[in-house]
Amino acid sequence: SIKAEILERKSESSEKDFKAAALQKAVDNMEVEVPDAMVDEQVDRVCEDYARNCAMQGFEFGQYLGMMGMDENTFRAMMRPSAANEVRTQIFLEACEVSEEDIEKEYTTAAEAYSMDVEELKKAISTEIIARDLKMRKAADVVAEAAVATDVKAEDAE
């Protein structure tokens, strides 16, 4: 029934949200010193991604920054916290291992889901992206298994 389908989707969405929140909490609680150079490299990648996206839209990154009312240094400073979080997440994910077999299975599953040839999908999506996605899911599963849900309102009151 439609109602059952909607409830199942909501349940899946809630489970994904819980896993993502648990993973983020684990990353936040990780005691590791993140070198500035690694964060700078991640900020560089973010800037390059923005520049590439701007070029695909037919304008320059500098024009985008102008429209947003900022210069590159301001943009870089704004991106720094999320870049640091991304580096911390990458460090956390290093502990997760995925096999070539896991990656091949994921390609096959995705190819079936998108009605694509596996080899075409491999050309479109790099092994690194597939491996990172699998690591994220594995880490989220492990962390969520050990996590205990708390009432957000009660946590905020502390």
WONOR-V987886 format. One record per residue. N is the residue number from 0. RES is the residue in one letter. SS is DSSP state (A for helix, B for strand, O for the rest). OMEGA is omega in whole degrees, -180 to 180 (NA if undefined). BURIAL is 1 if it has 16 or more other C-alpha atoms within 10 Angstrom, else 0. Layout:
n-><N,N>
res-><RES,RES>
ss-><SS,SS>
omega-><OMEGA,OMEGA>
burial-><BURIAL,BURIAL>
This chain:
n-><0,1,2,3,4,5,6,7,8,9,10,11,12,13,14,15,16,17,18,19,20,21,22,23,24,25,26,27,28,29,30,31,32,33,34,35,36,37,38,39,40,41,42,43,44,45,46,47,48,49,50,51,52,53,54,55,56,57,58,59,60,61,62,63,64,65,66,67,68,69,70,71,72,73,74,75,76,77,78,79,80,81,82,83,84,85,86,87,88,89,90,91,92,93,94,95,96,97,98,99,100,101,102,103,104,105,106,107,108,109,110,111,112,113,114,115,116,117,118,119,120,121,122,123,124,125,126,127,128,129,130,131,132,133,134,135,136,137,138,139,140,141,142,143,144,145,146,147,148,149,150,151,152,153,154,155,156,157>
res-><S,I,K,A,E,I,L,E,R,K,S,E,S,S,E,K,D,F,K,A,A,A,L,Q,K,A,V,D,N,M,E,V,E,V,P,D,A,M,V,D,E,Q,V,D,R,V,C,E,D,Y,A,R,N,C,A,M,Q,G,F,E,F,G,Q,Y,L,G,M,M,G,M,D,E,N,T,F,R,A,M,M,R,P,S,A,A,N,E,V,R,T,Q,I,F,L,E,A,C,E,V,S,E,E,D,I,E,K,E,Y,T,T,A,A,E,A,Y,S,M,D,V,E,E,L,K,K,A,I,S,T,E,I,I,A,R,D,L,K,M,R,K,A,A,D,V,V,A,E,A,A,V,A,T,D,V,K,A,E,D,A,E>
ss-><O,A,A,A,A,A,A,A,A,A,A,A,A,A,A,A,A,A,A,A,A,A,A,A,A,A,A,A,A,O,O,O,O,O,O,A,A,A,A,A,A,A,A,A,A,A,A,A,A,A,A,A,A,A,A,A,A,O,O,O,A,A,A,A,A,A,A,O,O,O,O,A,A,A,A,A,A,A,A,A,A,A,A,A,A,A,A,A,A,A,A,A,A,O,O,O,O,O,O,A,A,A,A,A,A,A,A,A,A,A,A,A,A,O,O,O,O,A,A,A,A,A,A,A,O,O,A,A,A,A,A,A,A,A,A,A,A,A,A,A,A,A,A,A,A,A,O,O,O,O,O,A,A,A,A,A,A,O>
omega-><-179,-179,180,179,179,179,179,178,179,179,178,179,179,180,178,179,179,-180,179,179,179,179,180,179,178,178,180,-177,-179,179,-180,177,-180,-180,179,-179,179,179,178,178,179,177,177,180,179,179,179,178,179,-180,178,179,178,-180,179,179,176,175,-176,179,179,177,178,-180,178,178,-180,178,179,174,-176,-180,178,179,-179,179,179,-178,-173,-180,-180,177,178,178,179,179,178,178,178,179,179,-177,179,-180,-179,179,173,-178,175,179,177,-178,179,178,-180,176,-179,180,-179,180,177,-178,-178,-179,-180,172,-178,-178,177,179,178,177,-176,-176,-177,177,-179,180,179,-179,-180,179,178,178,179,-179,179,180,180,178,-178,-178,-178,178,-178,-175,176,179,176,177,-177,-179,180,180,-179,-177,-177,NA>
burial-><0,0,0,0,0,0,0,0,0,0,0,0,0,0,0,1,0,1,1,1,1,1,1,1,0,1,1,0,0,0,0,0,0,0,0,0,0,0,1,1,0,1,1,1,0,1,1,0,0,1,1,0,0,1,0,0,0,0,0,1,1,0,0,0,0,0,0,0,0,0,0,0,0,0,0,1,0,0,1,1,0,0,1,1,1,1,1,1,1,0,0,1,1,0,0,1,0,0,0,0,0,0,1,1,0,1,1,1,0,1,1,0,0,0,0,0,0,1,0,0,1,0,0,0,0,0,0,0,0,1,1,1,0,1,1,1,1,1,1,1,1,0,1,1,0,0,1,0,0,0,0,0,0,0,0,0,0,0>
